Amino acid sequence: MSTNSARKTGKIDRRVRRTRNALGDALIALIQERPFDDITVQDVLTRAKVGRSTFYVHYRDKEDLFVSDVEEFLELTAMTLSRKNENTDRVAPVQEFFAHVRDGLKLYKAFVASGKFTDFMELARGHFARGIESRLRQIPRSNSISAGDRKIMAYAVSSMLLSLMNWWIDHGCIESPAAMDEKFHRLVWKGIV
């Protein structure tokens, strides 16, 4: 199966997954060491121990690798609660996401320094909006919300989540991810109900 067909069906064999992970991990490590614009495809290949032709089977360039890696992370994160069909009123995995952000503050700062943070935030807003909309369909408490309003609400709540994350980081991540999750959901449900 070619990589393009694998992407379309969502099935990627272990070898392909291993290669893609190695390349993504290499790029993320390099972003933490120097600006994105200073990183070459060869730098990524050397770090990942992957051949040039293998890279180009999977990606067009380092930008394609970056977007693909970030998209995969955000999709997994944003849809966590829906996939688990979690039996709570949580609309987003705030605790899990904030814990990941706190543990990766060096990467967050590298994204900001490299100019990739805006790209990350735009991708995150879309992924979290879809994840929140999915959760609102699952939560009985939101049954009275029309499909159109759910879509609008999900986008607004996604933006609130990312703004809250920025505020939390700017204030030294003093509150625990669990406390931020509780505060976020209290705000969400006060606004929705």
N, C-alpha and C positions, 0 to 999 in steps of 0.2 A: 504494500500500500504506500502510495507516495505521501509526502508530508502534507501536501495540500488536501488530499482526500482524508488524511488522518485528522487534520484540523476541522474539516467539515463534519466528520462523523463524531468528533470528540474523542476518538480512540487513537492513542499514540502508543506504539510499542515501547518496551522498556529501554531499548537501545537509544531510540530517538529521544525519549524522556530524559535519559541520563545525559545525552549530549546537550540538549536544550538547557537542562539545569546547570551543567558545567559552564556553559557560555553565559547564562544569566548571572550565576554566582560570581564569575570572573569580572563581568562588567560592574556589578554592584560593588565588589571589592575595590576595583580601580576608581570608581566614582568617589569613594571615600578617601582616596589617596591624592587625587588631582582633578582639575576641572574636566568636565565632559569633553569639551572641545579639544583638549590636549590628548585624549585617549584615541588611539588608532585601533582599527580592526585587528591589526597584527598584535597589539598589546593584549587584546582580549584572547586571541588565539594562543599566544604564548602562555598566558595565565591559565587558560582552560585546558591546555594541551590537546587542542583540536586543530585539525588541518583546515586550510583556507577553503578548499573545495567543499568540505563538510559544512562549514559556516554558511556558504552561499547556497547550499541546498535548503537551509532553514530560514535565512534572513537576507534581505537586500543590503543592509548596512547596519552600523551600530545603532542608529536611531530606531530602526525596525526591531532590533533586539531589545532595546530599552523599552519601547512601547509594549512589545509582546510580553516581556517579563513583568512589567508593572500591571498590565491588563490581567494576566493570569493570577497574580497575587490579589488584586482587588476583587476579581470575580469570586475567588474562593472565600475571601473575607466577607464581602457584602452579602453573599448568599448563605452564609453559615447557618443562621437561625432558620431560614426557610428549608434548607436541606435537612436539618435535624428535626424540622417541624416542632420546634421547641414549644412547650406548653406554658408560655409566659406571655405577658403583654409587651415584652421588649420588641422594638421595631428594628433595632440595629445592634450588632455585636460590639457595643462601645467598650466594654471592659476588655474584651479580647484585642480589639484594634488599638486601644490606648496602651495596653501592656506591650504590644508589638512596637508601637511608636516609641515608648519610653526606652525599651531595650535597644532600639535602633536610632537613638538621637544623633549619633555621629552620621548616620546615613541621611537623616532628615536635614542636618546642617549642610551636608555635602550636596544634597538636591538643591537647597537654597543657593549655595555658593556657585553651583554649576549652571544655574539658570533653568534647571529641569523641574523645579518645584511647581511652577505654574502649570506645566504639562501634567504633572502628577495630580494636582488638585482638580483639573478639568476632568481627567479620567476618573478620579475618585468620586467626584460629584455625580457623574452618570451612573457608575456602578452602584454606589450606595442608594441613589434614587430608585433604581430598579429593585435592589434588595429590599428596601423599605416598602415599596409598593407591593411586592410579593408578600411580605410579612403582614401588611395591612389586610390583604385578602384572607390570610390565615387566622387572624385574631378576631374572635367573636365580638370583642368590645368595639370593633370598627365596622361592624356589619351595616350600620346605617349610613356610612359614607359612600357616596356614588363613585363609580369607576373613574369618572373625570376628575372629581375632587381628590380621589386617592392619588392620582398621577401628579396633580399640582402639589398636594401636601407632601408627597414623597420627595419631590425636588426641593421644596422649601426646607424640609426636615434634614435632608442630606446636606444642604448648605449650612444649616445650623450645626450639624455634627462636625463639619470641617472647621467652622469658625470656632467652635468650642475647643477642638483639638489645638488650634493655633493659640487660643487664649491660655489653655492649660500649659502648653510648652513655654510660652512667653512668661508664665508665672512660675516656672521652675518645676513643673510636674509634682507639686507638693501633695495635692490630693491623690489618693490611690485611684487606679483605673476603675475599681469597683464603685468607689464613691462618685466618680464622674459618670459612670453608667446610671447610677441611681438618680443623680441630679438631671442628667439629660432626659431620662424617661419621665421624670416628674414634670419637666418643662413641656415635653411632647404632649403628654396626656392632658395637661392643663390647657394647652393650646387647641387640642382636637375636640375635647369634650365641651 
